[in-house]
Amino acid sequence: MRLDRINAVGGTFVLICGVLLYLSPDNLTANSIIIQSGGIIGASYLVSVLIHLFITKQMGKDVELVTVYAWYSSLLGLSIVISEIASLI
């Protein structure tokens, strides 16, 4: 249970790093960082809730929401970071 929370914090950190890469270097202001980070984290949480509901209802498996959020946010953050690094090359 504690490891899931650590993974969720790590996934959120990766999401914020992805937002920073996306905004740099031309649109880097405090308001845009806060608004876009909050938006992406909120959207990631909502999608995690939907995935969690689908897994528990349709597949009948008992998976905690924090676990789903940890994996989804990590994958989303990594995909943003990789796409931004690829666009810089």
N, C-alpha and C positions, 0 to 999 in steps of 0.2 A: 504494500500500500504506500509506503513512504517513497519507494523507488518510482512509482507512478507520478507522484507529485513532483519529484525531482525532474523526471522526464517532461512533465507538463511545463515546468518553469524553463527548462532548456528549449522546448519547442517554441515557447513565447519569445525567448531571447533570439532564436534563429529568425522568427518572423520579423522582429524589430530590426535585426541586422539586414534582412532582405529589404525592408522599407527604406533603411538608410542608403543601401546600395542603389535602390530604385530612384531615390530623390537626389542623390549626389551627381554631379557637383553643382548643378545650376538651380535647383529648387529647394535647397537645404535651409529651411527656416524652422523655428521652434514650433509654430502653429501647425505647419504641414506635417511635421514629424509626429506630433501628438495626435492630430486628427486622423492621419492615414494609418498610424500604428493601431490606434483604438478601433478604427473601422475594420482593419484586417483581422485583428484579434477577436473582435465581436463576431465577424462573419465566420471565422474559423470555429468559434465556440458554437454558433448556431448550427453549422453543418455537422459538427461533432454530435450535437444533441439529436439531429435527424438520423445520423448513422447509428447512434446508440439506440434510438427507438426502433429502427429497422432491424438491428441485430437482435434486440430482446423480443420484439413482437413476431417477426417473420421467421427468424432462425431459431428462436427459443433458447438462446444462449445467454448466460448471465455474465455480462461484461460491464465493468464500472465505467461511468462517464469520463472520469479523469484519465483512464487508460486510453479510451477512444480519442479524447482531446490531445493527449500526449503524442500519440502516433500521427494523427491527422495534422496537427500544427507543425510537427517536425518535418513531415513530408512536404507540406505546403511551403514552409520556410526554406527548406533545401531546394525546392524547385524554383522559387523566386531567386535565391542566391545564385544557383547554377545558370539560370537564364540571363541574369544580369551580368555575370562574369563572362558568359559566352558572347553577349552583345558587345562587351568592351574589347574583345579580342578581334 
